[in-house]
Amino acid sequence: MQQNTERYFNRRDFASFLQSIFPNFKVQKISINGGFTCPNRDGTKGYNGCTFCNNQTFSPQYAVNGKSIKQQLDEGVRFFSRKYPGMKYLAYFQSYTNTYDSVENLITKYYEALNCTDVVGLIISTRPDCMPDALLDELEKIAVNHFLLIEYGVESTNNDTLFRINRGHTYENAVETVCRTHYRNIFCGAHLILGLPGESREMILSHADRISELPLTTVKLHQLQLIKDTKMAHEYLKNPDIFHLYDVNEYIDLCIDFMSRLNPDFIIERFVSQSPPELLLLPGWGLKNYEFTARLKKKINSI
């Protein structure tokens, strides 16, 4: 493992980043479901989605399709405000592809969220092949007066991997779209999955080198998780030898080496993801995000 820990210790976390933007109050993300689909689910690019995908793994109970955006946000605010009075909120459009609709419908939904009490900004999760310039024109206007972060699902910088997991776009699509977004003065984030089938440890670390060249603000990492009844889970059950599922200590070492090669200006928002136990096939670490982060910091301090 590389011995350069400077790139970790000098790195801001996401909470500090938000505090620098909102110095007078704390902010909390509220996940909402805008009722969107994806181009590789509706037949535009394919069907059945990415081979790893089951949106139930990251949609909270209040973010269910059929509820209005305002209703979801109101329920989320009630949930958090009991414990944290005075909190403000970021509406997090999380499920599926949240820029995949007409520009008119999208902007209507974004402003429905922004008009809710105590909502001070938006985080929009999407794909790099679903960001037309006409939508960026409107998002640029929103970013003048509101916090706005666009999270792009990059997942891998290797095109063979992206094809294998039925992603439906290339890494070059991601590079071009992140740059277009950055030039509109909009914060950009990238999401990557570490441990996708066919990717060696060195290939995974090379993702850090490649995305370090992009104008990103945040990065989200998480370990490969096999979710029951997904195509990837079925692939594993048929041929487990083509997968390498990291144990906790091995993944901690991988994250430390990944950070040592990542642009030190990037904010790492997350290292792991937690899928509901009833949906998770493997690996079952039994750790919450903060418990994993504590272990990772302890390992860094021991180097």
C-alpha positions as CSV (number, residue, x, y, z in Angstrom):
1,M,0.0,0.0,0.0
2,Q,1.3,3.5,-0.8
3,Q,2.5,5.5,2.1
4,N,1.3,8.9,1.0
5,T,-1.4,9.9,3.5
6,E,-1.2,13.7,2.8
7,R,-3.9,13.5,0.2
8,Y,-6.3,12.2,2.8
9,F,-5.6,14.5,5.7
10,N,-5.7,17.7,3.6
11,R,-9.0,16.7,2.0
12,R,-12.3,18.4,3.0
13,D,-15.3,16.3,3.8
14,F,-18.7,16.9,2.4
15,A,-20.0,18.4,5.7
16,S,-17.2,21.0,5.8
17,F,-17.9,21.8,2.1
18,L,-21.6,22.5,2.9
19,Q,-20.7,24.5,6.0
20,S,-18.5,26.7,3.9
21,I,-21.5,27.5,1.7
22,F,-24.1,27.6,4.5
23,P,-22.2,29.0,7.5
24,N,-25.3,30.0,9.5
25,F,-27.2,26.7,9.6
26,K,-26.8,23.0,9.1
27,V,-28.2,21.3,5.9
28,Q,-29.6,17.8,5.4
29,K,-30.3,16.0,2.1
30,I,-33.8,14.7,1.6
31,S,-34.1,12.0,-1.0
32,I,-37.1,12.2,-3.3
33,N,-38.4,10.2,-6.2
34,G,-39.4,12.4,-9.1
35,G,-41.1,9.6,-11.0
36,F,-38.4,9.2,-13.7
37,T,-37.2,6.2,-15.6
38,C,-33.9,5.6,-17.5
39,P,-33.1,5.4,-21.2
40,N,-31.8,1.8,-20.8
41,R,-35.0,0.8,-19.1
42,D,-37.6,2.3,-21.5
43,G,-36.1,0.9,-24.7
44,T,-34.4,4.1,-25.8
45,K,-31.0,2.5,-25.3
46,G,-32.0,-0.8,-23.8
47,Y,-34.2,-2.6,-21.3
48,N,-33.9,-3.9,-17.7
49,G,-31.4,-1.2,-16.7
50,C,-27.8,-1.6,-15.5
51,T,-27.0,-5.2,-14.4
52,F,-26.3,-4.1,-10.8
53,C,-29.3,-1.9,-10.4
54,N,-32.2,-2.1,-8.0
55,N,-33.4,1.3,-7.0
56,Q,-35.0,0.0,-3.8
57,T,-31.6,-0.2,-2.3
58,F,-31.3,3.6,-1.9
59,S,-34.9,4.9,-1.8
60,P,-36.1,5.8,1.7
61,Q,-39.7,5.0,2.7
62,Y,-41.0,8.5,2.2
63,A,-39.5,8.7,-1.4
64,V,-42.0,6.4,-3.1
65,N,-43.4,6.9,-6.5
66,G,-47.0,8.3,-6.5
67,K,-46.3,11.0,-3.8
68,S,-45.8,14.5,-5.0
69,I,-42.4,16.1,-4.6
70,K,-43.8,18.5,-2.0
71,Q,-45.4,15.7,0.0
72,Q,-42.1,13.8,0.0
73,L,-40.2,16.8,1.1
74,D,-42.7,17.7,3.8
75,E,-42.5,14.2,5.2
76,G,-38.7,14.3,5.1
77,V,-38.6,17.7,6.9
78,R,-41.0,16.4,9.6
79,F,-38.7,13.4,10.1
80,F,-35.5,15.4,10.5
81,S,-36.8,18.5,12.2
82,R,-37.9,16.6,15.3
83,K,-34.3,16.0,16.1
84,Y,-32.7,18.9,14.4
85,P,-34.8,22.1,14.7
86,G,-33.5,25.0,12.6
87,M,-32.1,22.6,9.9
88,K,-32.4,23.5,6.2
89,Y,-32.6,21.0,3.4
90,L,-31.4,20.0,0.0
91,A,-33.9,18.2,-2.2
92,Y,-32.0,15.2,-3.5
93,F,-33.5,13.8,-6.8
94,Q,-32.0,10.4,-6.4
95,S,-34.0,7.6,-7.9
96,Y,-33.3,6.6,-11.6
97,T,-32.3,9.3,-14.1
98,N,-33.5,12.7,-12.8
99,T,-32.8,14.7,-16.0
100,Y,-34.6,12.3,-18.3
101,D,-37.8,14.1,-19.3
102,S,-38.8,17.2,-21.2
103,V,-37.0,20.4,-20.0
104,E,-40.3,21.9,-19.2
105,N,-41.4,19.1,-16.9
106,L,-38.0,18.9,-15.3
107,I,-37.8,22.5,-14.4
108,T,-41.4,22.4,-13.0
109,K,-40.3,19.6,-10.7
110,Y,-37.1,21.3,-9.6
111,Y,-38.9,24.5,-8.7
112,E,-41.6,22.6,-6.9
113,A,-38.8,21.4,-4.6
114,L,-37.2,24.8,-4.3
115,N,-40.5,26.4,-3.4
116,C,-40.9,24.1,-0.4
117,T,-40.3,25.5,3.1
118,D,-36.6,25.4,4.3
119,V,-35.3,23.9,1.0
120,V,-32.2,25.8,0.0
121,G,-30.9,23.9,-2.9
122,L,-30.9,20.8,-5.2
123,I,-28.8,17.7,-5.7
124,I,-29.7,16.0,-9.0
125,S,-28.5,12.5,-9.7
126,T,-28.3,11.5,-13.4
127,R,-26.5,9.9,-16.3
128,P,-23.8,11.6,-18.4
129,D,-25.8,10.9,-21.6
130,C,-28.9,12.7,-20.3
131,M,-27.9,16.3,-20.0
132,P,-28.9,18.4,-23.1
133,D,-27.7,21.9,-23.4
134,A,-31.2,23.2,-23.2
135,L,-31.5,21.8,-19.7
136,L,-28.1,23.1,-18.7
137,D,-29.3,26.6,-19.8
138,E,-32.1,26.4,-17.2
139,L,-29.9,24.8,-14.5
140,E,-27.4,27.5,-14.9
141,K,-30.1,30.0,-14.0
142,I,-31.0,28.0,-10.9
143,A,-27.4,27.9,-9.8
144,V,-27.2,31.7,-9.7
145,N,-29.5,31.9,-6.6
146,H,-29.5,28.3,-5.2
147,F,-27.1,25.6,-4.3
148,L,-26.9,23.1,-7.1
149,L,-24.9,19.9,-7.4
150,I,-25.2,17.5,-10.4
151,E,-24.1,13.9,-9.6
152,Y,-23.2,11.9,-12.6
153,G,-23.1,8.1,-12.5
154,V,-19.7,7.4,-14.1
155,E,-19.3,4.0,-12.4
156,S,-16.1,3.1,-14.3
157,T,-13.6,4.8,-16.7
158,N,-13.2,1.6,-18.6
159,N,-15.6,1.3,-21.6
160,D,-15.4,-2.5,-21.7
161,T,-16.7,-2.5,-18.1
162,L,-19.5,0.0,-19.0
163,F,-20.6,-2.2,-21.9
164,R,-20.5,-5.3,-19.7
165,I,-22.8,-3.8,-17.1
166,N,-25.2,-2.5,-19.7
167,R,-24.5,1.1,-18.7
168,G,-25.4,2.5,-22.2
169,H,-22.8,5.3,-22.3
170,T,-19.0,5.6,-22.6
171,Y,-16.5,7.3,-20.3
172,E,-16.0,9.9,-23.0
173,N,-19.6,10.8,-22.6
174,A,-19.0,11.4,-18.9
175,V,-15.9,13.6,-19.6
176,E,-17.7,15.7,-22.1
177,T,-20.8,16.2,-19.9
178,V,-18.9,17.0,-16.7
179,C,-16.9,19.6,-18.6
180,R,-20.1,21.2,-20.1
181,T,-21.7,21.3,-16.6
182,H,-18.6,22.8,-15.0
183,Y,-18.4,25.6,-17.6
184,R,-21.9,26.7,-16.5
185,N,-20.6,27.2,-12.9
186,I,-22.5,24.3,-11.6
187,F,-21.0,21.9,-9.0
188,C,-20.3,18.4,-10.4
189,G,-20.0,15.1,-8.7
190,A,-19.0,11.6,-10.0
191,H,-20.1,8.3,-8.7
192,L,-17.9,5.2,-9.1
193,I,-18.4,1.5,-8.1
194,L,-15.1,-0.1,-7.0
195,G,-14.9,-3.8,-7.7
196,L,-17.0,-4.3,-10.9
197,P,-16.4,-7.7,-12.6
198,G,-13.4,-7.9,-14.8
199,E,-11.6,-5.0,-13.2
200,S,-8.2,-5.7,-11.5
201,R,-7.0,-3.7,-8.5
202,E,-4.7,-1.6,-10.7
203,M,-7.5,-0.9,-13.1
204,I,-9.7,0.3,-10.2
205,L,-6.9,2.6,-9.0
206,S,-6.4,3.9,-12.5
207,H,-10.0,5.4,-12.3
208,A,-8.6,7.8,-9.7
209,D,-5.9,9.0,-12.1
210,R,-8.4,9.5,-14.9
211,I,-11.2,11.3,-13.0
212,S,-8.5,13.5,-11.3
213,E,-8.3,15.3,-14.6
214,L,-11.9,16.3,-14.5
215,P,-13.4,19.6,-13.0
216,L,-15.2,17.7,-10.2
217,T,-16.2,19.0,-6.8
218,T,-17.3,15.7,-5.2
219,V,-16.7,12.0,-5.6
220,K,-18.9,9.1,-4.3
221,L,-17.4,5.7,-4.0
222,H,-18.9,2.4,-3.0
223,Q,-18.0,-1.2,-2.9
224,L,-19.6,-3.6,-5.4
225,Q,-22.7,-5.0,-3.8
226,L,-24.7,-7.9,-5.4
227,I,-28.4,-7.2,-5.0
228,K,-30.8,-10.1,-5.1
229,D,-32.7,-10.7,-8.4
230,T,-30.5,-8.4,-10.4
231,K,-28.8,-9.6,-13.6
232,M,-25.4,-9.2,-11.9
233,A,-26.4,-11.4,-9.0
234,H,-27.6,-14.1,-11.4
235,E,-24.2,-13.8,-13.1
236,Y,-22.4,-14.3,-9.8
237,L,-24.5,-17.4,-8.9
238,K,-23.7,-19.0,-12.3
239,N,-20.0,-18.1,-12.3
240,P,-18.6,-16.6,-9.0
241,D,-15.0,-17.0,-10.2
242,I,-15.3,-13.9,-12.5
243,F,-16.0,-11.7,-9.4
244,H,-13.8,-10.5,-6.6
245,L,-15.8,-9.3,-3.7
246,Y,-13.7,-7.3,-1.3
247,D,-13.7,-8.0,2.4
248,V,-13.7,-5.0,4.7
249,N,-10.0,-4.8,5.4
250,E,-9.1,-5.3,1.8
251,Y,-11.5,-2.6,0.7
252,I,-10.1,-0.2,3.3
253,D,-6.6,-0.7,1.7
254,L,-8.1,-0.2,-1.7
255,C,-9.7,3.1,-0.6
256,I,-6.5,4.4,0.9
257,D,-4.6,3.7,-2.3
258,F,-7.4,5.2,-4.3
259,M,-7.3,8.4,-2.3
260,S,-3.5,8.7,-2.7
261,R,-4.0,8.9,-6.4
262,L,-7.1,11.2,-6.4
263,N,-6.9,14.9,-6.9
264,P,-6.6,16.3,-3.4
265,D,-9.1,19.1,-4.1
266,F,-11.9,16.5,-4.6
267,I,-14.3,16.0,-1.7
268,I,-15.0,12.3,-1.1
269,E,-18.6,12.3,0.0
270,R,-18.9,8.6,0.6
271,F,-16.7,5.4,0.6
272,V,-19.4,2.7,1.0
273,S,-23.0,2.1,0.4
274,Q,-25.5,0.2,2.6
275,S,-28.2,-1.9,0.9
276,P,-31.1,-3.2,2.9
277,P,-30.1,-6.6,4.3
278,E,-33.2,-8.2,2.9
279,L,-32.1,-7.2,-0.6
280,L,-28.4,-7.8,-0.3
281,L,-26.9,-11.1,-1.6
282,L,-23.2,-10.3,-1.0
283,P,-21.0,-9.0,0.6
284,G,-22.5,-8.6,4.1
285,W,-20.2,-6.5,6.1
286,G,-22.7,-5.5,8.8
287,L,-21.2,-2.0,9.0
288,K,-22.8,1.4,8.8
289,N,-21.1,4.1,6.8
290,Y,-19.7,5.9,9.8
291,E,-18.4,2.7,11.3
292,F,-16.5,2.0,8.0
293,T,-15.1,5.5,7.9
294,A,-13.9,5.2,11.5
295,R,-12.1,2.0,10.6
296,L,-10.6,3.6,7.5
297,K,-9.3,6.6,9.5
298,K,-7.9,4.3,12.2
299,K,-5.9,2.5,9.5
300,I,-4.6,5.7,8.0
301,N,-3.5,6.9,11.4
302,S,-1.6,3.6,11.9
303,I,0.5,4.0,8.7
